[in-house]
Amino acid sequence: MKVISLNVDELIFKETEKIVALMKKSRNRYINEAIDFYNKHQKRAILERKLQKESEIVREDSMNILNDFEEIDYGD
């Protein structure tokens, strides 16, 4: 486990304190779970952007191939 120093906005801190008290969970556990959740969310967002970019590349290639096929004279 790593120890870090963290500056938190006052309103966020107060809200967090209320929530951890209601949940009967330690602040440390709550913050670890929040960071884990946010990391997973960010990984999904990064993957989504990567897939979107690769999809655009494939779309361009597919359109080029389609155009090539349309230009073929099959000699009806």
C-alpha positions in Angstrom: 0.0 0.0 0.0 1.2 3.5 -0.8 0.8 6.6 1.3 -0.1 9.8 -0.5 -0.9 13.3 0.5 -4.1 14.6 -1.1 -5.6 18.1 -1.2 -9.4 17.9 -1.4 -11.8 20.7 -1.9 -13.6 21.6 1.3 -17.1 20.8 0.0 -16.0 17.5 -1.4 -14.4 16.6 1.9 -17.5 17.4 3.9 -19.7 15.5 1.6 -17.4 12.5 1.7 -17.3 12.6 5.5 -21.1 12.5 5.6 -21.3 9.6 3.2 -18.6 7.5 4.9 -20.4 8.0 8.2 -23.7 6.8 6.7 -22.0 3.9 5.1 -20.0 3.1 8.2 -16.9 2.7 6.0 -13.5 4.1 6.6 -12.5 7.2 4.6 -9.5 5.3 3.3 -11.6 2.4 2.0 -14.1 4.8 0.4 -11.4 6.8 -1.4 -9.7 3.6 -2.6 -13.0 2.3 -4.0 -13.7 5.7 -5.6 -10.3 5.8 -7.3 -10.7 2.2 -8.5 -14.1 3.0 -9.9 -12.8 6.1 -11.7 -9.8 4.2 -13.1 -12.2 1.6 -14.6 -14.3 4.4 -16.0 -11.3 6.1 -17.6 -10.0 2.8 -19.1 -13.4 2.2 -20.8 -13.4 5.8 -22.1 -9.8 5.4 -23.5 -10.8 2.1 -25.1 -13.9 3.6 -26.6 -11.9 6.4 -28.2 -9.4 3.9 -29.5 -12.1 1.7 -31.0 -13.8 4.8 -32.6 -10.5 5.8 -34.2 -9.8 2.3 -35.5 -13.4 2.0 -36.7 -13.0 5.2 -38.8 -9.8 3.8 -40.3 -11.6 0.5 -41.2 -14.5 2.5 -42.6 -12.2 4.4 -44.9 -10.6 1.2 -46.1 -13.9 -0.5 -46.7 -15.2 2.5 -48.7 -12.0 2.4 -50.9 -12.4 -1.4 -51.5 -16.1 -0.9 -52.3 -15.2 1.8 -54.8 -12.6 -0.5 -56.4 -15.2 -3.2 -56.8 -17.7 -0.7 -58.4 -15.1 0.2 -61.0 -14.6 -3.3 -62.1 -16.1 -4.0 -65.5 -17.5 -7.6 -65.3 -18.2 -7.6 -69.1 -21.9 -8.3 -68.9 
